[in-house]
Amino acid sequence: MKNKKTVVLGASVKPDKYSHLAITMLVDKGHSVLAIGQNTGEVAGIKINTKAIPLKNIDTITLYLNSARQRDYYNYIVEAKPKRVIFNPGTENPEFYQLLQLNNIKVEVACTLVLLTTNQY
């Protein structure tokens, strides 16, 4: 399996949050993970950053932010030039899909946890 450098945007230290599960599963499956969230902390050995960090060579950004909160990150994500952005359930955002597609970034409306579990990540 190829290591896909992934940014989890909307990361949480709370074990019942899907972003927490995603970080844990990504690490377990051998992917490099960067995490950005509202609160500092650590999940599966990954430090959660509360500020936008420089991004290079990103394969995937997986979103756990609602569409209104995504707006603050539009330019950040486009400038990072990931290969794809995964819109998990509850993060759907047709406005952002268009912007990403105009910048040749693949849009995937899917669940990161399902993709990882079914080896489709």
C-alpha positions in Angstrom: 0.0 0.0 0.0 1.2 3.5 -0.9 1.6 6.0 1.9 -0.7 8.9 1.1 0.2 12.0 3.0 -3.1 13.2 4.5 -4.3 16.3 6.2 -7.2 15.9 8.6 -8.9 19.3 8.7 -11.3 19.5 11.7 -9.3 17.1 13.9 -10.5 16.4 17.4 -9.0 14.7 20.5 -12.5 13.5 21.4 -12.6 9.7 20.8 -16.2 9.8 19.7 -15.5 12.1 16.8 -15.1 10.7 13.3 -12.0 12.9 12.7 -10.4 11.2 15.7 -11.2 7.8 14.3 -9.9 8.8 10.9 -6.5 9.9 12.3 -6.2 6.6 14.2 -7.1 4.5 11.2 -4.8 6.5 8.8 -1.9 6.0 11.2 -2.7 2.3 11.7 -2.8 1.9 7.9 0.7 3.5 7.5 -0.2 6.9 6.1 1.6 10.1 7.1 -0.9 12.4 8.9 -1.1 16.1 9.6 -3.9 17.3 11.8 -5.5 20.7 12.1 -8.3 21.4 14.7 -9.7 24.0 17.0 -7.9 22.6 20.1 -4.4 21.3 20.7 -3.9 17.7 21.7 -2.6 14.5 20.3 -4.3 11.5 18.6 -2.4 8.3 17.8 0.9 10.1 18.2 -0.2 12.9 15.8 -0.1 16.5 17.2 -3.2 18.6 16.4 -2.2 22.0 15.2 -4.6 25.0 15.8 -3.1 27.2 13.1 -2.7 26.5 9.4 0.7 24.9 8.8 2.8 24.9 5.6 1.7 22.0 3.4 3.8 20.3 0.8 3.4 17.1 -1.2 -0.1 16.4 0.1 -2.0 13.5 -1.4 -5.3 14.0 0.4 -7.1 16.5 2.6 -10.0 15.0 4.4 -12.6 17.5 5.7 -14.5 17.3 9.0 -15.7 20.9 8.9 -19.2 22.1 7.8 -19.4 24.1 4.6 -19.5 27.5 6.5 -16.3 26.7 8.4 -14.6 25.5 5.2 -14.6 29.0 3.7 -11.8 30.1 5.9 -9.7 27.4 4.3 -10.5 27.7 0.6 -7.3 29.4 -0.4 -5.2 27.4 2.0 -6.4 24.1 0.5 -6.1 25.3 -3.1 -2.6 26.6 -2.5 -1.6 23.3 -0.9 -2.4 21.6 -4.3 -3.5 18.2 -2.9 -4.4 15.5 -5.4 -7.8 15.2 -3.8 -10.2 16.5 -1.1 -12.5 14.1 0.6 -15.8 15.6 1.7 -17.0 13.4 4.5 -20.8 13.1 5.4 -22.0 16.5 6.6 -19.3 18.4 4.9 -20.8 18.6 1.4 -20.1 21.9 -0.3 -21.0 22.3 -4.1 -19.5 25.8 -4.1 -16.1 24.5 -2.9 -16.3 21.5 -5.4 -16.3 23.9 -8.3 -13.3 25.9 -7.0 -11.3 22.7 -6.4 -12.2 21.3 -9.9 -11.2 24.6 -11.5 -7.8 24.1 -9.9 -7.5 20.5 -11.1 -8.0 19.0 -7.6 -10.1 15.9 -7.4 -13.3 16.1 -5.3 -14.4 13.0 -3.6 -17.7 12.9 -1.7 -17.1 9.9 0.5 -16.4 8.7 4.0 -12.7 8.4 4.8 -13.4 5.6 7.3 -15.3 3.5 4.8 -12.6 4.1 2.1 -9.9 2.9 4.6 -12.0 -0.1 5.8 -12.7 -1.3 2.3 -9.1 -0.7 1.1 -10.3 1.9 -1.4 -8.3 4.8 0.1 
